[in-house]
Amino acid sequence: MSVTSDNAIRAELRQKWGWFLALGLLLLAFGLIAAANLLVATVASVFWVGIMMIAGGVLAIVHAFSVRTWGSTILGVLAGLLYAVAGIFVFVNPAVATAAITITVGLLLIVVGLVRLVIGLQERTTEGWGWVVIGGIITALAGVVIVAGWPGNSVWVLGIFLAVDLLTQGVTYTALALAMKKSA
């Protein structure tokens, strides 16, 4: 990409700063709504996972029939059906799905935190390695808190993640829009 095309892209983005601001404010509003009702936000998160699993299952089935020369069609259809059935299960029993996703997130945070901790300790000769260690400890502790409170905390943990993500993205897009406006 040339400098001219980069400048043209930047100029166009500066002209559209209002759209970024609108998106940021909308995401902030959704984040506040999610934070105000964590149960609804949790259910919405779990239902989104279910929708994606059903869509993935349907696509896997279509793929199995459209690419008959690759692998076994029957196994591809079976895998797609299992994935879609798991997605349907989310809607049939959202409480169990919520608990399963929450414990999975907690355990993954513990593992990821420990991996970051080990990486940070192995890289002690690199400047800033302590931040990696601190980040790993915080991530692992967040996982421990989630696992220790499971299954009772399942009704709000995913909702908090959704609310925090929406709020973070809202602040990010709003700040980006204001920086674009300032540079215009």
C-alpha positions in Angstrom: 0.0 0.0 0.0 1.4 3.4 -0.9 1.6 6.5 1.3 -1.0 8.2 -1.0 -3.6 5.4 -0.5 -2.9 5.4 3.3 -3.5 9.1 3.4 -6.7 8.7 1.4 -7.9 6.0 3.8 -7.1 8.2 6.8 -8.9 11.2 5.2 -12.0 9.1 4.5 -12.0 7.8 8.1 -11.7 11.3 9.5 -14.8 12.3 7.5 -16.7 9.4 9.1 -15.8 10.1 12.7 -19.5 10.5 13.5 -20.3 6.9 12.6 -17.5 5.7 14.9 -18.9 8.0 17.7 -22.4 6.6 17.1 -21.1 3.0 17.3 -19.2 3.8 20.5 -22.2 5.4 22.2 -24.4 2.5 21.1 -22.0 0.0 22.5 -21.7 2.0 25.7 -25.5 1.9 26.0 -25.7 -1.8 25.4 -22.9 -2.3 27.9 -24.8 -0.4 30.6 -27.9 -2.3 29.9 -26.0 -5.6 30.1 -24.3 -4.5 33.4 -27.7 -3.5 34.8 -29.1 -7.0 34.2 -26.4 -9.6 34.3 -28.8 -12.5 34.1 -30.3 -11.3 30.9 -26.8 -10.6 29.5 -25.7 -14.1 30.5 -28.7 -15.8 28.8 -28.1 -13.6 25.7 -24.5 -14.8 25.6 -25.4 -18.4 26.0 -28.1 -18.2 23.3 -25.6 -16.6 20.9 -23.3 -19.6 21.5 -26.3 -21.9 20.7 -27.2 -20.0 17.5 -23.5 -20.2 16.4 -23.4 -24.0 17.1 -26.6 -24.6 15.2 -25.3 -22.5 12.2 -22.0 -24.4 12.4 -23.8 -27.7 12.4 -25.9 -26.8 9.4 -22.8 -25.6 7.5 -20.9 -28.8 8.4 -23.8 -30.9 7.0 -23.9 -28.8 3.8 -20.2 -29.2 3.5 -20.4 -32.9 4.0 -22.7 -33.3 1.0 -20.9 -30.8 -1.2 -17.4 -32.2 -0.8 -18.1 -35.9 -1.2 -14.5 -36.7 -2.3 -13.0 -35.5 1.0 -13.4 -37.9 3.9 -16.6 -39.6 4.7 -20.0 -37.9 4.0 -21.7 -39.9 6.8 -19.1 -38.9 9.4 -19.3 -35.2 8.2 -23.1 -35.3 8.5 -22.9 -37.0 11.9 -20.5 -34.3 13.2 -22.7 -31.6 11.9 -25.8 -33.1 13.5 -24.0 -33.5 16.8 -22.9 -29.9 16.7 -26.4 -28.7 15.8 -28.0 -30.8 18.5 -25.6 -29.3 21.1 -26.7 -25.9 19.9 -30.4 -26.9 20.3 -29.6 -28.2 23.8 -28.5 -24.7 24.7 -32.1 -23.5 24.0 -33.7 -26.5 25.7 -31.6 -26.3 28.9 -29.9 -22.9 29.1 -29.1 -23.3 32.8 -27.0 -26.4 32.2 -25.4 -24.8 29.2 -24.6 -21.6 31.2 -23.0 -23.7 34.0 -21.0 -25.7 31.4 -19.7 -22.6 29.6 -18.9 -20.9 32.9 -16.8 -23.7 34.3 -15.1 -24.0 31.0 -14.2 -20.3 31.0 -13.0 -20.5 34.6 -10.8 -23.5 33.9 -9.4 -21.9 30.7 -8.6 -18.7 32.5 -6.6 -20.8 35.1 -4.7 -22.6 32.3 -4.0 -19.4 30.3 -3.0 -17.5 33.4 -0.5 -20.3 34.4 0.9 -20.4 30.8 1.4 -16.6 30.9 3.0 -16.9 34.3 5.5 -19.5 33.0 6.2 -17.5 29.9 6.9 -14.4 32.0 9.2 -16.2 34.3 11.1 -17.8 31.4 11.6 -14.3 29.8 13.1 -12.7 32.9 15.9 -11.2 30.7 13.3 -9.4 28.6 12.3 -5.9 29.7 8.7 -5.8 31.0 8.6 -9.5 31.9 7.1 -8.7 35.2 4.0 -7.4 33.6 3.5 -10.7 31.9 3.8 -12.5 35.2 1.4 -10.1 36.9 -1.1 -10.5 34.0 -0.8 -14.3 34.3 -1.4 -14.2 38.0 -4.5 -12.0 37.6 -5.9 -14.2 34.9 -5.3 -17.4 36.9 -6.9 -15.8 40.0 -9.9 -14.7 38.0 -10.3 -18.3 36.9 -9.9 -19.6 40.4 -12.6 -17.2 41.6 -15.0 -18.4 38.9 -14.3 -22.1 39.5 -14.6 -21.6 43.3 -18.0 -19.9 42.9 -19.3 -22.4 40.4 -22.2 -23.2 39.7 -23.8 -20.4 41.7 -22.0 -17.7 39.8 -23.0 -19.0 36.4 -26.0 -16.7 36.3 -23.8 -13.6 36.2 -20.2 -14.4 35.1 -20.9 -14.5 31.3 -23.0 -11.4 31.7 -20.2 -9.5 33.3 -17.8 -10.6 30.5 -20.3 -9.3 27.9 -21.0 -6.1 29.8 -17.3 -5.4 30.2 -16.5 -6.1 26.6 -19.4 -3.9 25.3 -18.3 -1.1 27.6 -14.6 -1.4 26.6 -15.5 -1.4 22.9 -17.8 1.6 23.5 -15.1 3.6 25.2 -12.6 2.6 22.5 -14.8 3.6 19.5 -15.8 6.8 21.3 -12.2 7.8 22.0 -11.2 6.8 18.4 -14.0 9.0 17.0 -13.0 12.0 19.1 -9.4 11.6 18.0 -10.5 11.4 14.4 -12.6 14.5 14.8 -9.7 16.4 16.4 -7.3 15.4 13.6 -9.8 16.4 10.9 
